[in-house]
Amino acid sequence: MPRQSLARVNSYLLECNANHEGAFATSIASDAILDEAHRAMADFYNAASAEEIVFGNNMTTLTFHISRSLSARLAGRR
C-alpha cells in the first residue's frame, strides 16, 4: 500500500472512525470523508454522480451481493 494511502487510513482510524449518520462529531467527520471519497472516485471513473460509487468490504463480498441481486431480478423478486 502506498505510504500516502496508509497515512490516510491510519488518520481515519485514529481520528474519526465512527458509525455513519450519527450525531457525534466523529460520525459527522467520518461521513464527510466518505462523501469526499465517493466524489473522488466518481471523478476518477467519470461516473455521472457520486451515488454510482459503492464501497464494500472486499471484491468477494461485492461479487456475492451483486450475484444475489441479479438472481433475484432474474427470478422476478426485486
N, C-alpha and C positions, 0 to 999 in steps of 0.2 A: 504494500500500500504506500502511495506517495506520502512523504512527511507532512505536506500541507493538508492532505485529507485526514491523516491520522491526528493531526493537531486539531482540526475542526471537530472530529468525532470526540476526541478527548475533552475539548472545551464544552461541547454539548452535554456530555455525560456528567461532567463535574458541575456545570453551572445552571443548567435549565432542563434537565431530564425530568419530565413530569407527564402526568396524564393530559391528553389533549382536551381542549374545550372546557377547561376548568377556570375557576375564578382566581386562582393563585397567580402571583407574578411569574413563577416558573412555568406554569401552564401557558400563560399568555406569551412568554418568550419562546417557549417550545413551538407553539402554533405559528408564530412569526417566522421562525427558522424553517419550519416545514413548508409554509406558504412560499418562502423565498426559494427553497429547493424545487418546488413544483414549477414555479415560474422559470427558473434557470433551465430546468430540463425541457420544458415546453419550448423555450427559445432554442436550445441546443438541437432538439429534434424537429424544429419548425412545426410544432403542433398548433392547432387552431386556438387552443386555450390550455391553461394550466390544469383544468379539470380533466383533461385527457390523460394526464400522467398519474400512474398508480405505482406506489411503492409497496413492496412486500418483504417478507422475511428472507426469502431466497427464491431462486428460479424454480426449484422443485415444487414449492408450495404454490407459487403463482400458476404454474402449469396445471397443477391439480385443481385449483379453483376455476381456471378457465375451462378445463375439460368438463367439470361438473356443470358449469353454467351452459356450455354449448349442448351437452347431452340433455339437459332439462328443456332447452329451447327446441331441440330436435324432436323431443317426445311431446312437445306442446304444453309443458308445465311451467311456463315463465316463472 
